[in-house]
Structure formats: structure tokens, C-alpha cells
């Protein structure tokens, strides 16, 4: 079972606090699988899941389902699988290799050989936090953020990888780039990634 701490958010929502990203994935999977008609929106984050219910509905069943979630559920991701072609020529690729004590080719092999899960989205529309980064590549953000990171840049920071959906400031270590469009306001849905999706990177 997942340890869940419940915080009320007004009369129509609860904030479910868990210990880690695996707990978030398990709670999201459990609530989605339960298909509770009162649930209107799920908003996962790094250690929390906000659940909004319909006007007049109670949140008790949501809490019961969350507390019964299996810690192993959702661990591999259950949504769409996205394969993104990547050119590994990022500005920080050599820095990442040096910091990890690896060659550039080894960094590329490790990063592209893993399968990632979209744990949650935030920072910018379409920006997914992708867990599954191999341990040797786990490094801190840059000491100083860049004022502008090009759209499509593939980065790493801490335990996550990411793809910048649009040009924006950012402090992740950049290792490559993709032409895949992650956010299109005119599309339905506008964001390519949904929490629970899986992502693979394919060198080109």
C-alpha cells in the first residue's frame, strides 16, 4: 500500500501527499482505474496528486481508492509510448560525460537505452518530467540558468530527463535536440505528453 496523507482543498478537492514519484504513479493509476464518476480532474506533481470532484460530490471514495493503491502499480507507465528521434549534440553533452566519468558515446547509449515515464507536467505547457534516467547520468542543474533554451532541447537534471516544448529559460543540462512537437495550441490535445505515458529516445 502507498502511504497517503490527505489535505482538504476547499469543498471539491483533496491533495494527496505521498513519499515519491512511484507513489504518485500508483495513486494516479488507482484513481483512473476506479473510474469514479465524481472525479473531474487529476493533477499529479512530484510528490502530490490533486483530485477535483464534481460539485456536490464527496471525496471519501477518492481517498479510499488512493489509500488502497498498490505501490507497484503504474511503475512502468501505462499510457502511450512516444519514440523521439534525437540528435545528441547538446551544449552540455561533454560536461555530462566528464561529470559522470563516461565517454560521450556511453552517455548517449545510457540515455537512449532507457525507457522513461511521464511522471507529471509543469513549468511550461507540454513540459514533462520524465523519470527513469539511469543513475550514472543523474546530475544537478546548471549553477546558472540559460536565458533561452531552444524548443526541442533534450536535457537532464537530478533524476529526470526532459524535452523543452518551446523556447524558454532553463537550467537543465542539454545533451541533444529533437524535432518532435511537444505542444501545439491548435491540436487536440495540445500537449503530446500525458502523465503515465512512456518515452524512448532514438539516436539519429
C-alpha positions as CSV (number, residue, x, y, z in Angstrom):
1,X,0.0,0.0,0.0
2,X,1.0,3.6,-0.6
3,X,1.3,5.9,2.4
4,X,-1.1,8.7,1.6
5,X,-1.6,12.0,3.6
6,X,-4.8,13.8,2.8
7,X,-5.2,17.6,2.8
8,X,-8.6,19.1,2.0
9,X,-8.6,21.8,-0.7
10,X,-11.9,23.6,-0.4
11,X,-15.1,21.7,-0.7
12,X,-14.4,20.0,-4.1
13,X,-10.8,18.7,-4.0
14,X,-8.2,16.8,-2.0
15,X,-4.4,17.0,-2.1
16,X,-3.0,13.5,-1.7
17,X,0.6,13.6,-0.5
18,X,2.9,10.6,-1.0
19,X,6.6,9.9,-0.5
20,X,7.9,9.7,-4.0
21,X,7.1,9.6,-7.7
22,X,6.3,5.9,-7.6
23,X,3.6,6.7,-5.1
24,X,2.2,9.4,-7.3
25,X,2.1,6.9,-10.3
26,X,0.3,4.3,-8.1
27,X,-2.3,6.8,-6.8
28,X,-3.0,8.1,-10.3
29,X,-3.3,4.6,-11.7
30,X,-5.6,3.5,-8.9
31,X,-8.0,6.5,-9.2
32,X,-8.1,6.3,-13.0
33,X,-8.7,2.5,-12.9
34,X,-11.6,3.0,-10.4
35,X,-13.3,5.3,-13.0
36,X,-15.1,7.2,-10.2
37,X,-17.8,9.3,-11.9
38,X,-17.3,12.1,-9.4
39,X,-13.7,12.7,-10.4
40,X,-13.3,15.7,-12.7
41,X,-9.6,16.3,-12.8
42,X,-6.3,14.7,-11.7
43,X,-3.2,16.8,-11.4
44,X,-0.1,14.9,-10.5
45,X,3.1,16.6,-9.3
46,X,6.4,15.4,-7.9
47,X,5.0,14.2,-4.5
48,X,1.3,15.0,-4.7
49,X,-1.9,14.3,-6.6
50,X,-4.7,16.9,-6.6
51,X,-8.1,15.4,-7.2
52,X,-11.1,17.6,-8.0
53,X,-14.6,16.2,-7.9
54,X,-17.9,17.3,-9.3
55,X,-20.0,20.0,-7.5
56,X,-21.8,18.4,-4.6
57,X,-19.8,15.2,-4.7
58,X,-17.9,13.8,-1.7
59,X,-14.2,13.0,-1.8
60,X,-14.3,10.0,0.6
61,X,-14.3,7.4,-2.2
62,X,-11.3,9.1,-3.8
63,X,-9.4,8.9,-0.6
64,X,-10.3,5.2,0.0
65,X,-9.1,4.3,-3.5
66,X,-5.9,6.2,-3.1
67,X,-5.1,4.6,0.2
68,X,-5.6,1.2,-1.3
69,X,-3.3,1.9,-4.2
70,X,-0.6,-0.8,-4.9
71,X,2.9,0.7,-4.6
72,X,3.9,-1.3,-7.7
73,X,1.1,-0.1,-9.8
74,X,1.9,2.3,-12.7
75,X,5.6,1.9,-12.1
76,X,6.4,1.2,-15.8
77,X,3.9,3.7,-17.1
78,X,0.6,2.7,-18.7
79,X,-0.1,5.3,-21.4
80,X,1.0,5.9,-24.9
81,X,4.6,5.1,-25.9
82,X,6.4,8.0,-27.7
83,X,9.6,7.4,-29.6
84,X,11.5,10.7,-30.2
85,X,14.4,10.9,-32.6
86,X,17.3,12.8,-31.0
87,X,20.5,14.3,-32.3
88,X,22.9,14.1,-29.4
89,X,24.9,17.3,-29.8
90,X,23.8,19.3,-26.8
91,X,25.9,22.1,-25.3
92,X,26.4,20.2,-22.1
93,X,27.0,16.8,-23.5
94,X,30.7,16.9,-22.9
95,X,30.2,18.3,-19.4
96,X,27.7,15.5,-18.6
97,X,30.2,12.9,-19.8
98,X,33.1,14.4,-17.8
99,X,31.0,14.7,-14.7
100,X,29.8,11.1,-15.0
101,X,33.3,9.8,-15.8
102,X,32.0,8.4,-19.1
103,X,32.6,8.9,-22.8
104,X,30.2,10.8,-24.9
105,X,29.2,7.6,-26.7
106,X,28.5,6.0,-23.3
107,X,26.3,8.9,-22.2
108,X,24.3,8.6,-25.5
109,X,24.0,4.8,-25.1
110,X,22.7,5.1,-21.5
111,X,20.3,7.9,-22.2
112,X,18.8,6.4,-25.3
113,X,18.8,2.8,-23.9
114,X,16.4,3.7,-21.0
115,X,12.6,3.9,-21.1
116,X,11.1,6.9,-19.3
117,X,7.8,7.6,-17.7
118,X,6.0,11.0,-17.7
119,X,5.5,11.5,-14.0
120,X,3.9,14.9,-14.2
121,X,3.8,18.0,-16.4
122,X,4.7,21.5,-15.4
123,X,7.0,24.5,-15.7
124,X,5.7,25.2,-19.2
125,X,2.8,23.9,-21.3
126,X,3.8,20.4,-22.6
127,X,6.9,20.1,-20.4
128,X,7.0,16.6,-19.0
129,X,9.2,15.4,-16.1
130,X,10.5,12.0,-17.3
131,X,11.6,9.6,-14.7
132,X,13.8,6.6,-15.5
133,X,17.2,8.4,-16.0
134,X,20.0,5.9,-15.5
135,X,21.8,6.5,-12.2
136,X,25.2,7.3,-13.7
137,X,23.6,10.3,-15.6
138,X,21.9,11.9,-12.5
139,X,23.5,15.3,-12.1
140,X,22.4,18.7,-10.7
141,X,21.0,21.5,-12.7
142,X,23.5,24.1,-14.0
143,X,24.7,26.6,-11.5
144,X,23.3,29.4,-13.7
145,X,20.2,29.0,-15.9
146,X,20.3,30.0,-19.5
147,X,18.0,32.8,-20.5
148,X,16.8,31.0,-23.6
149,X,16.8,27.2,-24.4
150,X,15.7,26.3,-27.9
151,X,12.5,24.3,-28.4
152,X,13.2,20.6,-28.7
153,X,16.2,20.6,-26.5
154,X,16.7,17.4,-24.6
155,X,18.0,17.8,-21.1
156,X,18.8,16.1,-17.8
157,X,18.7,17.2,-14.2
158,X,18.5,15.3,-10.9
159,X,16.6,12.1,-11.6
160,X,14.7,13.4,-14.6
161,X,15.1,13.9,-18.3
162,X,13.1,16.4,-20.3
163,X,12.3,18.0,-23.7
164,X,11.7,21.7,-23.8
165,X,8.4,22.2,-25.7
166,X,9.2,25.8,-26.6
167,X,12.0,28.4,-26.3
168,X,12.3,29.3,-22.7
169,X,14.7,29.9,-19.9
170,X,16.1,26.8,-18.3
171,X,18.9,25.3,-16.2
172,X,18.8,21.6,-17.2
173,X,22.0,20.1,-18.8
174,X,21.4,19.9,-22.5
175,X,22.5,16.8,-24.3
176,X,20.6,16.8,-27.5
177,X,17.7,18.0,-29.6
178,X,14.6,16.6,-31.3
179,X,12.2,18.0,-34.0
180,X,9.2,16.4,-32.3
181,X,6.5,19.0,-31.5
182,X,5.5,18.6,-27.8
183,X,3.0,21.4,-27.6
184,X,0.6,22.7,-30.3
185,X,-2.2,25.0,-29.1
186,X,-4.2,24.1,-32.2
187,X,-4.0,20.4,-31.6
188,X,-6.4,18.2,-29.6
189,X,-5.0,17.5,-27.2
190,X,-2.4,20.4,-27.4
191,X,0.2,18.6,-25.3
192,X,1.9,15.4,-26.6
193,X,2.7,14.0,-23.2
194,X,0.2,12.9,-20.6
195,X,1.2,11.6,-17.1
196,X,1.7,7.9,-17.3
197,X,2.9,7.9,-20.9
198,X,6.3,6.3,-21.7
199,X,9.1,7.9,-23.7
200,X,12.0,6.5,-25.6
201,X,14.8,8.4,-27.2
202,X,16.3,7.2,-30.5
203,X,19.7,8.5,-31.7
204,X,19.8,9.7,-35.2
